[in-house]
Amino acid sequence: MFRKDHKVYLPHPALRVFVNNIMIQKVELDRFETKPAFLMPPIQEQAIFFYPHDTVHIELPSSHTLIPLPRCAVLAKRIRRLNVVMGYNHLVIKVGFQPGGLFRLLGIPLREFQADEVLYDTQDLMGREVSLITEQLNGISSFEQMADIIQNWLFGKVHRLKKEIPIDKALPYIIKNGTPNNIAEIASHSCVSIRQLERLFQQRIGLSPQFYVRLVRFTKAWIIKENNPSINWSTLAHQCGYFDQMHMIHDFKEFTSVTPTYLQKDLQSLPFSLQHEVFH
């Protein structure tokens, strides 16, 4: 048995230029049962996660060892699946950024972050204030108060953001309205050449435009499948803009190292779904 509360907040208008959402989730697991491991495919969203209560562990498929996450962790780029094991008293507050928003906040080119294998403690990147925020979050129970604490912290960062450029406005629109047909379309929306687009993607996203487009499409397919387990794979491929079902299956295998059928069985074995609630 378990108890789960979950809420997503739209940030204040002054924060929406770099923050997409604030998600809060609390899960209380039965301490007499084994903690489930949630398979988490890669995702295009960049985020900062606060874990004020029990420590969360991740298992990297390459090592099969559990690694504790920092109490506040930066997710800069993730391109392979991992398993997440939450504590019995689980609380997570996520700041989900607009594409490029994490770069604008930190001022660190995302190409400097390694994917998957390296965990980044937000305190190392932003100072001791992050630890103080985490302690504040640990001492309250109201989701609304938690969201207010996070937003007040972010308000203090707005004047330090890296300058907004056309690509920062183009990427959220493209993701919201569907993945583009080609890279030239992104360059056109961003008012830059394809070569300039490559450089800006490495700075703001940490990935190539081509790879990012594939990741966005895969993320959409995974979340739709998690929300609608009965949808057939052919319909899903068409709905997400894949050329055919085999192209989608190829992406599933590359990003997760397992087949779509395996992923579906994994979803069915868990007490509740997770990915579509954590990422928006």
C-alpha positions in Angstrom: 0.0 0.0 0.0 1.1 3.6 -0.5 -0.2 7.1 -0.3 0.7 9.6 -3.1 0.0 13.4 -3.4 1.1 15.3 -6.5 0.7 18.8 -7.8 2.1 20.9 -10.6 2.3 24.7 -10.4 2.5 27.1 -13.2 5.3 29.6 -12.2 4.7 33.3 -11.7 4.7 35.2 -15.1 8.0 36.8 -14.2 9.6 33.4 -14.0 8.1 31.8 -17.1 10.9 33.1 -19.4 13.1 30.4 -17.9 10.9 28.1 -15.7 8.3 25.9 -17.2 6.8 24.3 -14.1 7.2 23.5 -10.4 6.2 20.0 -9.5 5.8 18.6 -6.0 5.2 15.0 -5.2 5.0 13.2 -1.9 4.8 9.4 -1.6 4.6 7.4 1.6 5.5 3.7 1.0 4.7 0.7 3.3 7.9 0.2 5.3 7.1 -3.6 5.5 7.3 -3.9 1.7 10.3 -3.7 -0.7 10.8 -0.3 -2.3 10.0 -0.5 -6.0 12.6 0.6 -8.6 11.1 2.9 -11.2 12.6 2.6 -14.7 13.1 6.2 -15.9 13.8 6.6 -19.6 15.8 9.7 -20.8 14.0 13.0 -21.0 14.6 16.3 -22.7 13.7 18.4 -19.7 16.4 20.1 -17.7 15.6 20.4 -14.0 16.7 21.0 -10.4 15.4 18.5 -7.8 15.1 19.1 -4.1 14.8 15.9 -1.9 14.1 17.3 1.7 13.1 14.0 3.2 14.5 10.5 2.5 17.5 10.0 0.2 16.7 8.9 -3.3 19.0 6.4 -5.0 19.6 5.8 -8.7 20.8 2.7 -10.4 22.8 3.1 -13.6 22.4 0.2 -15.9 26.1 0.2 -16.7 27.1 -0.5 -13.1 24.0 -2.0 -11.4 25.0 -0.2 -8.2 22.8 2.2 -6.2 24.1 5.8 -6.0 22.6 8.3 -3.5 21.4 11.5 -5.1 22.4 14.9 -3.4 19.6 16.5 -1.5 19.4 19.0 -4.3 20.5 17.7 -7.7 20.9 19.3 -11.1 19.6 17.3 -14.1 21.4 18.8 -17.0 21.1 16.1 -19.6 20.1 12.5 -19.5 20.2 10.4 -22.6 20.0 6.8 -21.2 17.6 5.1 -18.9 18.1 4.6 -15.2 16.3 3.2 -12.2 15.1 5.3 -9.4 14.5 4.0 -5.9 12.8 6.4 -3.6 12.7 6.3 0.2 9.8 5.3 2.3 9.0 8.9 3.1 9.6 10.5 -0.3 9.3 14.2 -1.1 10.5 15.8 -4.3 10.2 19.4 -5.4 11.2 19.8 -9.1 12.0 23.1 -10.9 11.5 22.2 -14.6 13.1 24.7 -16.9 12.3 26.0 -20.3 14.7 24.7 -22.9 17.9 26.7 -22.3 16.6 28.0 -19.0 19.1 26.1 -16.9 22.0 27.7 -18.9 20.4 31.1 -18.4 20.3 30.5 -14.6 23.7 28.9 -14.0 25.6 30.7 -16.8 27.5 27.4 -17.4 27.5 26.0 -21.0 25.6 22.7 -20.9 28.2 21.0 -23.1 30.4 21.0 -19.9 28.0 18.7 -18.1 28.4 15.0 -18.6 25.4 12.9 -19.2 24.0 10.1 -16.9 27.1 8.9 -15.2 27.9 12.0 -13.2 25.7 13.5 -10.5 25.8 17.3 -9.9 25.1 18.7 -6.5 23.3 22.1 -6.9 25.1 23.5 -3.9 28.4 23.1 -5.7 27.1 25.2 -8.5 25.0 27.8 -6.7 26.3 28.0 -3.2 25.1 27.3 0.4 21.8 29.0 -0.1 20.6 25.8 -1.8 21.1 23.9 1.4 19.2 26.5 3.4 16.3 26.2 0.9 16.3 22.4 1.3 16.1 22.8 5.1 13.2 25.2 4.8 11.3 22.7 2.6 12.0 19.9 5.1 10.2 21.8 7.8 6.8 22.4 6.2 4.0 20.3 4.9 2.0 22.6 2.7 2.6 22.2 -1.0 1.6 25.8 -1.6 4.2 27.1 0.9 6.9 24.9 -0.7 6.0 26.4 -4.1 6.2 29.9 -2.6 9.7 29.2 -1.1 11.0 28.0 -4.5 9.5 30.9 -6.4 10.9 33.5 -4.0 14.3 31.9 -4.4 14.0 32.0 -8.2 12.8 35.7 -8.1 16.2 36.6 -6.6 17.8 35.1 -9.7 15.9 36.8 -12.5 18.1 39.9 -12.7 21.2 37.6 -13.1 19.9 35.5 -16.0 21.9 35.3 -19.2 20.4 37.4 -21.9 17.4 35.9 -23.8 17.9 35.4 -27.5 15.5 34.2 -30.2 16.3 30.5 -29.7 15.1 30.7 -26.1 11.7 31.7 -27.4 11.6 29.3 -30.3 12.4 26.1 -28.5 9.5 26.0 -26.0 7.1 26.8 -28.9 8.5 24.0 -31.1 8.2 21.5 -28.2 4.7 22.5 -27.4 3.5 22.3 -30.9 5.3 19.2 -32.0 8.8 18.3 -33.1 10.0 20.1 -36.2 10.3 18.4 -39.6 14.0 19.3 -39.9 16.8 21.3 -38.3 16.5 24.1 -40.8 13.0 24.8 -39.3 14.5 25.3 -35.9 17.2 27.5 -37.3 14.6 29.6 -39.1 12.5 30.0 -35.9 15.7 30.9 -34.0 16.9 33.5 -36.6 20.3 31.9 -37.0 22.2 29.8 -39.5 22.4 26.0 -39.1 26.1 26.3 -38.0 25.1 28.9 -35.4 22.3 26.7 -34.2 24.7 23.8 -33.6 26.8 26.1 -31.4 23.8 27.5 -29.5 22.4 24.0 -28.9 25.7 22.8 -27.3 25.7 25.9 -25.1 22.1 25.9 -24.0 21.1 22.2 -24.3 24.4 20.3 -24.3 23.3 18.2 -27.3 23.2 18.4 -31.0 19.9 19.7 -32.6 19.4 16.4 -34.4 19.8 14.3 -31.2 17.6 16.7 -29.2 14.8 16.4 -31.8 14.9 12.6 -31.5 14.9 12.9 -27.7 11.9 15.2 -27.7 10.0 12.8 -29.9 10.9 9.8 -27.8 9.9 11.6 -24.6 6.5 12.4 -26.1 6.0 8.8 -27.1 7.0 7.4 -23.7 4.7 9.7 -21.7 1.7 9.0 -24.0 2.3 5.3 -23.6 2.6 5.7 -19.8 -0.7 7.6 -19.7 -2.4 5.2 -22.2 -1.0 1.7 -21.8 -3.5 0.2 -24.2 -2.5 2.4 -27.2 -1.0 0.2 -29.9 2.6 0.9 -31.0 1.6 1.7 -34.6 -0.9 4.4 -33.5 1.7 5.8 -31.1 4.3 6.1 -33.8 2.0 8.0 -36.0 0.8 10.3 -33.2 4.4 11.2 -32.3 5.6 11.9 -35.9 7.7 8.8 -36.5 8.1 7.7 -40.1 6.9 4.2 -39.1 6.7 1.9 -36.1 10.2 0.5 -36.7 11.8 3.9 -36.4 10.1 4.4 -33.1 11.2 1.0 -31.8 14.8 1.8 -32.9 14.7 4.9 -30.7 13.2 3.0 -27.8 16.0 0.5 -28.0 18.7 3.1 -28.3 17.5 5.3 -25.4 16.5 2.5 -23.0 18.6 -0.5 -24.2 15.4 -2.6 -24.0 12.4 -3.3 -26.3 9.1 -1.4 -26.0 7.5 -4.7 -24.9 9.9 -4.9 -21.9 9.0 -1.3 -21.0 5.3 -2.0 -21.1 5.7 -5.0 -18.8 7.8 -2.9 -16.4 5.0 -0.3 -16.3 2.4 -2.9 -15.5 4.5 -4.3 -12.6 4.8 -1.0 -10.7 2.3 0.1 -8.0 1.9 3.5 -9.8 3.3 5.3 -12.8 5.8 8.1 -12.3 7.4 9.6 -15.4 4.4 11.4 -16.8 3.8 13.0 -13.4 7.4 14.1 -12.7 8.0 15.6 -16.2 5.9 18.1 -18.0 
